[in-house]
Amino acid sequence: MLLFDALGFHWNRLALPAALPVHSIERVCFRFHRMLPEFVWDAGVLEGNPVTFPEVKTLLDGITIGGRRISDQEQILNLAESARRLLAMVKTNQFSLRKQTFTELNGIVARNEALEWGVFRGEGQEQNYTPDVGLGEHGRHTPLPTLPGAPELNRVFHEGTTALQACPPFEQATAFFLFGALQQFFFDGNKRTSRFMMNGVLMSHGIDAISVPAARAQEFNEKMVRFYLNRDATEMMAFLAACHPDTADASPR
């Protein structure tokens, strides 16, 4: 109960995979590097970015593309740079579930896109505006208010990450993604940054990273709306498990 209280949501632990195959850090990093264009494209689609997969590959090759908004191209390049930075962290054993890592990745993910990036809401110049998340016909999800110095956000982050330390890697990783998405620590890029953190946890434990396929974007969004509404993470965690490449080798508890 202390874990669920600290995070602000709950889930059925018996419904999750008992374990996922564990590989060497070198192996999971190699796969992540090889799949980088797919990971970036999938993440872009979840954000409604219209850049196509061939165009993503072109951008990652350092070639600009015509007929696309600069902001769309920049979002793709930010995602790619964030992925490369995450990969470097994992390879050098520098990744950890801490604020410094979280804010560094957000500083790349949301660069030139958010009101401010790389700091918790309230730790920069803007100390009053509180963003919310649109839930369509269900209204909006409003997180903790933005306050000067972000005292509540820092408290919640510390208590949440401390509680997560006792969780197995898959639970820790997916719960952190949903924790970041729910609490909205940043003005923008919360889900993107939190998914990078999720994959950092997985790869640091020798587990392959998860990418939500572009073809399942609508399903992802629908399940996220239900998570915001009922604070039950079971469905989203099962969905993320189904997106994992080794799910076929994992058996439920």
C-alpha positions in Angstrom: 0.0 0.0 0.0 2.9 2.4 0.7 4.1 1.9 -2.8 0.8 2.8 -4.3 0.3 5.7 -2.0 3.7 7.1 -3.0 3.0 6.8 -6.7 -0.6 7.9 -6.7 -2.0 4.8 -8.5 -2.2 1.1 -8.2 -2.1 -2.1 -10.2 -2.6 -5.9 -9.9 0.9 -7.3 -9.4 -0.3 -10.8 -10.1 -1.4 -9.9 -13.7 2.1 -8.9 -14.8 4.8 -11.1 -16.3 6.8 -13.0 -13.7 10.0 -12.2 -15.6 11.3 -11.2 -18.9 14.5 -12.7 -20.5 17.7 -11.1 -19.4 20.6 -10.5 -21.8 23.9 -8.7 -21.5 24.0 -4.9 -21.4 25.9 -5.0 -24.7 23.2 -7.1 -26.4 20.3 -4.9 -25.3 22.2 -1.7 -26.2 23.0 -3.1 -29.7 19.4 -3.9 -30.3 18.3 -0.4 -29.2 20.9 1.2 -31.4 19.9 -1.0 -34.4 16.2 -0.2 -33.8 16.7 3.5 -33.3 14.8 4.7 -36.4 11.8 2.6 -35.4 11.9 3.8 -31.8 12.0 7.4 -32.9 9.3 7.0 -35.5 7.0 5.2 -33.1 7.5 7.9 -30.4 6.8 10.6 -33.0 3.6 9.0 -34.1 2.4 8.9 -30.5 2.9 12.7 -30.4 0.9 13.1 -33.6 4.1 13.9 -35.6 3.4 13.4 -39.4 7.0 12.6 -40.4 7.1 9.2 -42.1 9.4 6.4 -41.3 11.5 6.9 -44.5 11.7 10.6 -43.6 12.9 9.7 -40.0 15.7 7.6 -41.5 16.6 10.5 -43.8 16.7 13.0 -40.8 18.8 10.5 -38.8 21.3 10.4 -41.7 21.7 14.1 -41.3 19.7 15.2 -44.3 16.9 17.7 -44.1 13.5 16.9 -45.7 11.2 19.2 -47.6 7.6 20.0 -47.0 7.6 19.4 -43.3 7.3 22.0 -40.5 10.6 22.8 -38.8 9.0 22.0 -35.4 8.1 18.4 -36.6 11.6 17.8 -37.8 13.1 19.2 -34.6 10.9 17.0 -32.5 12.2 13.9 -34.4 15.8 15.1 -34.0 15.3 15.7 -30.3 13.9 12.2 -29.8 16.9 10.7 -31.7 19.4 12.7 -29.6 17.6 11.7 -26.4 17.7 8.1 -27.4 21.5 8.3 -28.1 22.1 10.0 -24.8 20.1 7.3 -23.0 22.1 4.7 -24.8 25.4 6.3 -23.7 24.2 6.5 -20.1 23.3 2.8 -20.1 26.5 1.7 -21.8 28.7 3.6 -19.3 26.6 2.5 -16.3 25.6 6.1 -15.7 21.9 5.6 -15.9 19.9 5.7 -12.7 16.4 6.4 -11.6 17.2 9.9 -10.2 16.2 13.5 -10.9 19.4 14.4 -12.6 18.9 11.8 -15.3 15.2 12.6 -15.7 15.8 16.4 -16.1 18.7 15.9 -18.5 16.7 13.7 -20.8 13.7 16.1 -20.7 16.1 19.0 -21.6 16.8 17.2 -24.9 13.3 15.7 -25.5 11.3 19.0 -25.0 14.0 21.5 -26.2 12.4 24.4 -28.0 9.0 22.8 -27.7 8.0 23.3 -24.0 7.5 26.5 -22.1 10.7 25.4 -20.2 12.6 22.2 -20.4 15.1 20.4 -18.3 13.7 21.6 -14.9 10.7 20.6 -12.8 7.7 22.9 -13.1 8.4 25.9 -10.8 12.2 25.5 -10.7 12.7 27.8 -13.7 11.4 31.3 -14.5 7.8 30.2 -14.9 6.4 29.6 -11.4 2.6 29.9 -11.8 1.3 28.2 -14.9 0.0 24.6 -14.4 -0.5 22.5 -17.5 -3.1 19.8 -17.8 -3.7 16.8 -20.0 -6.7 16.6 -22.4 -8.8 13.5 -22.0 -11.3 14.2 -24.8 -14.9 13.8 -23.7 -13.8 12.9 -20.2 -12.4 16.4 -19.5 -8.8 17.1 -18.4 -6.3 15.7 -15.9 -4.9 18.4 -13.8 -1.7 17.5 -11.9 -0.2 19.1 -8.8 0.0 22.9 -9.1 3.2 24.6 -10.3 4.8 26.3 -7.2 8.0 28.3 -6.9 10.9 25.9 -6.3 8.6 22.9 -7.0 8.6 21.6 -3.3 5.6 19.3 -3.8 6.9 17.9 -7.1 10.3 17.2 -5.6 8.7 15.5 -2.5 6.5 13.3 -4.7 9.4 12.4 -7.0 11.6 11.5 -4.1 9.0 9.4 -2.3 7.9 7.7 -5.6 11.4 6.8 -6.8 12.3 5.6 -3.3 9.3 3.3 -3.2 10.0 2.0 -6.6 13.5 0.7 -5.7 12.0 -2.4 -4.1 10.1 -3.4 -7.3 11.3 -5.9 -9.9 12.7 -4.3 -13.1 9.7 -4.5 -15.3 7.3 -3.2 -12.6 9.8 -0.4 -11.7 10.3 0.6 -15.3 6.6 0.7 -16.4 5.4 2.2 -13.1 7.9 5.0 -13.5 6.6 5.8 -17.0 3.1 6.0 -15.6 4.3 8.0 -12.5 5.9 10.6 -14.8 2.9 10.7 -17.1 0.5 11.2 -14.1 2.4 13.7 -12.1 3.5 15.9 -15.0 6.8 17.0 -13.5 7.6 19.1 -16.6 5.7 21.6 -18.7 5.8 19.2 -21.7 7.4 16.0 -22.9 6.4 14.0 -19.8 5.4 10.8 -21.5 8.3 10.9 -23.9 10.8 11.5 -21.2 9.3 8.9 -18.8 9.3 6.3 -21.6 13.1 6.9 -22.0 13.5 6.5 -18.2 11.4 3.3 -18.5 13.7 1.9 -21.1 16.8 3.0 -19.2 15.6 0.9 -16.2 15.0 -2.1 -18.5 18.2 -2.0 -20.4 20.3 -1.4 -17.2 18.9 -4.7 -16.1 19.7 -6.5 -19.4 16.0 -6.4 -20.6 15.2 -5.2 -24.1 13.6 -1.7 -24.4 9.9 -1.3 -25.2 8.6 0.7 -28.1 4.9 1.3 -28.6 4.3 0.5 -32.3 2.9 3.3 -34.4 0.0 1.0 -35.4 -1.1 0.8 -31.7 -1.0 4.5 -31.1 -4.8 4.8 -30.8 -4.9 1.8 -28.4 -2.2 3.4 -26.3 -4.0 6.7 -26.1 -7.3 5.1 -25.1 -5.7 3.1 -22.4 -3.8 6.1 -21.1 -7.1 8.0 -20.8 -8.5 5.2 -18.7 -5.4 5.2 -16.5 -5.7 9.0 -15.8 -9.4 8.5 -14.9 -9.2 5.4 -12.7 -5.6 5.4 -11.5 -5.4 1.7 -12.2 -2.2 0.9 -14.0 -2.9 -2.8 -14.6 -4.2 -2.4 -18.2 -1.4 -0.1 -19.3 1.3 -2.3 -17.8 -0.2 -5.3 -19.6 -0.2 -3.3 -22.8 3.4 -2.4 -22.4 4.3 -6.0 -21.7 2.5 -7.0 -24.9 4.7 -4.5 -26.8 7.9 -6.1 -25.5 9.8 -8.2 -28.0 10.3 -11.0 -25.5 6.7 -11.2 -24.3 6.2 -14.6 -26.0 8.9 -16.0 -23.7 7.4 -14.6 -20.6 4.8 -16.4 -18.6 2.4 -14.7 -16.1 2.6 -15.4 -12.4 
